[in-house]
Amino acid sequence: MSQLLYQHGTLANLVPGLFAGTMTIGELMRHGDTGIGTLAGLDGELVILAGVVYQVASSGKVRVVQPEEKLPFANVHYARFHTVGKLKNVTDSQLRPTIESTLATVNTFAGVKMHGRFSHVQTRVVNAQQAPYPTLRATAEAQTLFEKDDVEGTVVGYFTPLLYAGVAAPGFHLHFLSDDHKFGGHLLSLDVTEAELGIQTFSDLRLHLPVDDAAFKQEDFDETKIVKDIMVAEG
């Protein structure tokens, strides 16, 4: 059975500031029950678990997102993670190389899910932007950082091969949500006390583009800036 990753928009779309919502949450959730993304205007970080879409806002507040709300970018899939083992006392500097070592290959997309207890977690959330929108790189200066020690929660996200940089951020793009739904965001650093790691390898990528959006159709993308600006913004 094929393993399908569904994506609306690309991170390259966000580089020049195409932050308008071009798909509803309800439409997105026809394609999966697990994933990550952001709302229109880069309003918060989305964590999608068991069919529920949570928004971590720049205030730090977590809420459930409604089906009619819109987004410019998201990944979703139906969770069929394969448990590859438990991580114990893994520092942030060790974490991504450790996860990468469990991948079947670095040349395909993969989903990552990790649940457990973490001794330290640092996240960030970009402040909501208003039209006319700035560039993605400029938003890196308008973000809120959060930190928490000794927290139980879930890491979810994706690994993108370097070959497809621009479609998404090359390497790992991970979000975090605490079990009490009081803390989360785009994952910057994480020290693992003990957690179970699951991996899901995708054989298929379905990329949905906002072909009815005038700004997208008219944008003249600068390919020399795309990956560099994504890496700056994604941290």
Summary of the structure (lengths in Angstrom):
residues: 235
radius of gyration: 16.5
end to end distance: 34.5
largest distance: 49.3
contacts: 803
relative contact order: 0.26
helix: 17%
strand: 48%
